[in-house]
Amino acid sequence: MGLEKLTTETGLISALAFDQRGALKKMLAQHQETEPTAEQMEILKRLVSEELTPYASSILLDPEFGLPAAQVRAESAGLLLAYEKTGYDTNSSSRLPDCLEDWSVLRLKEAGADAVKFLLYYDVDGDSQVNQQKQAYVERLGSECRSEGLPFFLEIVSYDEQLADTTGLDYARIKPHKVNQAMELFSDSRFGVTVLKVEVPVNMNFVEGFAQGEVAYSRAEAAEYFRQQEAATHLPYIYLSAGVSAQLFQETLRFAAEAGARFNGVLCGRATWAGVVPVYVQQGEEAARDWLRTVGRENLESLNRVLAETATPV
């Protein structure tokens, strides 16, 4: 499936995600009074790529600020490039997808991509006309990737058109349905997806034994949702970290494996590198490099150890 450049020697996907753009600007802005610059973002992405890709099977970057980082990645690390614009229109609940205007799969390939990633916000219970548009859009992307011979990674982020907060208890109760049904839908061959990048089907902050307050699911119920997720697709699938802590993400992977989920790896971003942002802003490049060589490396290597115990080769 063209995934050899993106996997470890044992066939796992241990990918580092740093295609954040709008989210990264917000993270930088929390620690400085001035508006974050493109140069700041490029430098930070380059630092992370240079220091952490020796411990990752591949790295996901964006072509807007991440191409310099792609040039300094480890020779052993494959390259995924993001194809979507950052963010979505907050004035609408539709969250319609949109590609970067100056890019195509051919151009991403020419820039060195070994695979293409596209982020899709999807509400399986949403407006049917909106969902038809989204499905047609993904079909076009799949056809474009097939034409250029590149693997197509589809990242699905679930939401509900009627709920603004996807982090609370109300959404936690319906999240398993949203996540697993979307996975099943986009596993159809018509979409041309090679690998699904997905959320875990529950909010672990509301799982018995993990929750600090209210509980949405018992451990048995949560485990069943992971088994349903496994049954929802025949495609390789990998988990996104969704900004949780490195420790919680690793505990989640262990829980998933114990439940019977045969996931094939991760595309992990902020859980690995988020802590470097204030260091970079407040102390500079060398301090950031030191953080990446110590804390960042340990985050990634400990994640790799967990993957070796829990993930299934592609």
C-alpha positions in Angstrom: 0.0 0.0 0.0 3.0 2.3 -0.3 3.4 2.5 3.5 6.9 1.2 3.8 8.4 4.6 4.2 6.0 5.6 6.9 6.3 2.5 9.2 8.9 1.1 11.6 10.9 -2.0 10.8 8.2 -4.0 12.6 5.4 -2.5 10.5 4.0 0.0 13.1 3.1 3.6 12.4 4.9 5.7 15.0 4.3 9.1 13.4 4.9 12.5 14.8 2.2 15.1 14.0 3.2 18.8 13.6 0.9 20.1 10.9 -0.8 22.5 13.4 -1.1 26.0 12.1 -4.0 27.9 13.7 -3.7 25.8 16.9 0.1 26.5 17.1 -0.4 30.2 16.7 -2.8 30.1 19.7 -0.3 28.1 21.7 2.5 30.6 21.0 0.2 33.6 21.7 -0.4 32.3 25.2 3.2 32.9 26.1 4.0 36.2 24.4 2.5 39.6 23.9 3.2 40.0 20.2 1.5 38.2 17.4 3.2 34.9 16.5 5.1 35.1 13.3 5.6 32.7 10.4 9.3 32.6 11.1 8.6 31.5 14.7 6.4 28.7 13.5 8.9 27.5 10.9 11.8 27.5 13.4 9.9 25.6 16.0 8.7 23.0 13.4 12.3 22.6 12.2 13.6 22.1 15.7 11.0 19.4 16.5 11.6 17.7 13.2 15.4 17.7 13.5 15.4 16.5 17.1 12.5 14.0 17.3 12.3 12.3 13.9 15.2 10.0 14.6 12.7 8.3 17.0 9.6 8.4 14.8 8.7 6.3 11.7 7.5 9.5 9.9 6.4 13.0 10.5 3.2 14.9 9.4 3.8 18.5 8.4 2.0 21.3 6.6 3.3 22.8 3.3 2.6 26.3 4.6 5.1 26.4 7.4 6.6 22.9 7.6 8.6 22.4 4.4 11.9 23.7 6.0 11.2 21.1 8.8 10.8 18.4 6.2 14.3 19.1 4.9 16.0 18.4 8.2 14.1 15.3 9.2 16.0 12.1 9.8 16.7 10.1 6.7 14.8 7.2 8.2 11.6 9.2 8.7 8.9 9.3 6.0 6.9 12.4 5.2 3.2 13.0 5.3 1.9 16.4 4.1 -1.4 17.9 5.1 -3.8 19.0 2.3 -6.5 20.8 4.2 -6.7 24.5 5.2 -6.4 25.0 8.9 -9.5 25.5 11.0 -13.1 25.8 9.8 -15.8 28.5 9.5 -17.1 29.1 13.0 -20.1 30.9 11.6 -21.6 27.7 10.4 -22.2 24.2 12.0 -21.4 22.6 8.7 -17.5 22.6 9.0 -17.2 22.1 5.2 -13.8 20.7 4.1 -11.4 22.9 2.0 -8.1 22.1 0.4 -5.2 24.4 0.4 -5.7 26.5 -2.8 -2.2 26.5 -4.1 -1.6 22.8 -3.6 -2.6 19.6 -5.3 -1.6 16.0 -4.6 0.9 16.2 -7.5 2.5 19.3 -5.9 2.6 17.6 -2.5 4.3 14.7 -4.1 6.8 17.0 -5.8 7.5 18.6 -2.4 8.5 15.1 -1.1 5.4 13.7 0.4 5.3 9.9 0.9 1.6 10.2 1.7 -1.2 12.8 1.9 -3.3 13.6 5.0 -6.7 15.3 5.0 -8.7 16.3 8.0 -12.5 16.0 7.9 -14.9 17.1 10.5 -17.9 14.8 10.3 -21.2 14.5 12.1 -22.9 11.2 11.2 -26.2 12.6 12.4 -25.8 16.0 10.7 -27.5 17.6 7.7 -27.8 15.0 5.0 -27.0 17.5 2.2 -23.9 18.7 4.0 -22.8 15.1 4.5 -23.3 14.3 0.8 -21.0 17.3 0.0 -18.4 16.0 2.4 -18.5 12.4 1.0 -18.2 13.7 -2.6 -15.2 15.8 -1.5 -13.4 12.8 0.0 -14.2 10.7 -3.1 -12.3 13.3 -5.2 -9.4 13.3 -2.8 -9.2 9.5 -2.9 -9.2 9.6 -6.7 -6.5 12.2 -6.8 -4.3 10.2 -4.4 -4.8 7.0 -6.4 -3.8 8.9 -9.6 -0.5 10.0 -8.1 0.1 6.7 -6.3 0.2 8.1 -2.8 -1.4 6.6 0.3 -4.4 8.6 1.5 -4.6 9.2 5.3 -8.1 10.4 6.2 -8.3 12.1 9.7 -11.9 12.1 10.9 -12.8 14.3 13.8 -16.3 13.8 15.1 -18.7 16.5 16.3 -22.4 17.3 16.7 -24.0 20.1 14.9 -26.2 20.8 17.9 -23.5 20.8 20.6 -20.8 23.4 20.8 -18.8 21.6 23.4 -17.3 18.3 22.4 -15.3 18.0 25.6 -18.2 17.7 28.1 -20.4 14.9 29.4 -23.2 15.3 26.9 -21.0 14.8 24.0 -19.1 12.0 25.7 -22.3 10.0 25.9 -22.8 10.1 22.1 -19.2 10.1 21.0 -18.9 6.3 20.5 -21.7 6.3 18.0 -20.2 9.4 16.2 -16.7 8.0 15.9 -17.5 4.4 15.0 -20.2 5.1 12.5 -18.0 7.6 10.6 -15.1 5.0 10.5 -17.5 2.5 9.1 -18.7 4.9 6.4 -15.3 6.0 5.2 -14.0 2.5 5.1 -16.0 2.0 1.9 -13.6 1.5 -1.1 -15.3 4.3 -3.0 -13.4 6.8 -0.8 -10.0 5.4 -1.6 -8.7 5.7 2.0 -5.5 3.9 2.8 -5.3 4.6 6.5 -7.8 6.1 8.9 -6.5 8.5 11.5 -9.2 8.5 14.2 -10.1 9.5 17.8 -10.5 6.8 20.4 -14.3 6.1 20.6 -14.7 7.4 24.2 -13.7 10.4 26.2 -11.3 8.8 28.6 -11.9 11.6 31.1 -15.4 10.1 31.7 -14.4 6.4 31.9 -14.7 4.7 35.2 -11.2 4.6 36.8 -9.9 7.5 34.7 -12.6 10.1 35.5 -12.0 12.7 38.2 -15.7 13.5 38.4 -18.8 12.4 36.5 -18.7 9.0 34.7 -20.2 8.4 31.3 -19.1 4.8 30.8 -18.1 1.9 33.0 -14.8 0.2 32.1 -16.7 -2.6 30.5 -18.8 -0.3 28.4 -15.7 1.6 27.3 -14.0 -1.6 26.3 -17.0 -2.6 24.3 -16.9 0.6 22.4 -13.3 -0.1 21.5 -14.3 -3.5 20.2 -17.1 -2.0 18.2 -14.5 0.4 16.7 -12.3 -2.5 15.7 -15.3 -4.1 14.0 -16.2 -0.9 12.2 -13.3 -1.1 9.6 -11.1 -3.4 7.6 -8.6 -0.6 7.0 -5.5 0.1 9.0 -6.2 2.7 11.6 -4.1 4.9 13.9 -5.0 7.0 16.8 -4.6 10.8 17.2 -3.7 12.2 20.6 -6.3 15.0 20.6 -4.1 17.2 22.8 -4.2 15.0 25.9 -1.2 14.5 28.1 1.5 12.0 27.1 0.6 9.8 30.2 -3.1 9.7 29.5 -2.5 8.9 25.8 -0.3 6.0 26.7 -2.8 4.7 29.3 -5.5 5.0 26.6 -3.5 2.9 24.2 -3.0 0.1 26.8 -6.7 0.2 27.6 -7.6 0.0 23.8 -5.3 -3.0 23.3 -6.7 -4.8 26.4 -10.2 -4.3 25.0 -9.2 -5.9 21.7 -8.5 -2.9 19.4 -6.0 -3.9 16.8 -4.9 -0.4 15.9 -1.8 0.0 13.8 0.0 2.9 15.5 -0.4 6.6 16.2 0.0 10.0 14.6 0.8 11.8 17.9 1.3 15.6 18.1 0.8 17.7 21.2 1.1 14.9 23.6 4.7 14.7 22.5 5.9 18.2 21.9 3.4 20.7 23.5 5.7 21.3 26.5 8.4 22.8 24.3 6.2 25.8 23.3 6.7 27.9 26.4 10.3 27.0 26.6 10.9 28.1 23.0 9.0 31.4 23.6 10.5 32.3 26.9 14.0 30.8 26.8 14.9 30.6 23.1 16.0 28.0 20.5 18.8 26.3 22.5 16.6 25.8 25.5 13.9 24.4 23.3 16.4 22.1 21.7 17.5 20.9 25.1 13.9 20.2 26.1 13.3 18.2 22.9 16.5 16.2 23.5 15.4 15.2 27.0 11.7 15.5 27.7 10.5 15.4 24.1 12.7 12.4 23.3 11.5 10.5 26.4 7.9 11.3 25.5 8.4 9.7 22.1 10.5 6.8 23.2 8.1 5.9 26.0 5.3 6.0 23.5 7.2 3.7 21.2 7.6 1.3 24.0 3.9 1.3 24.6 3.2 0.8 20.9 5.6 -2.2 20.8 3.4 -3.8 23.5 0.0 -2.7 22.1 -0.2 -1.9 18.4 -0.5 -4.4 15.5 1.7 -4.2 12.3 0.0 -2.8 9.2 
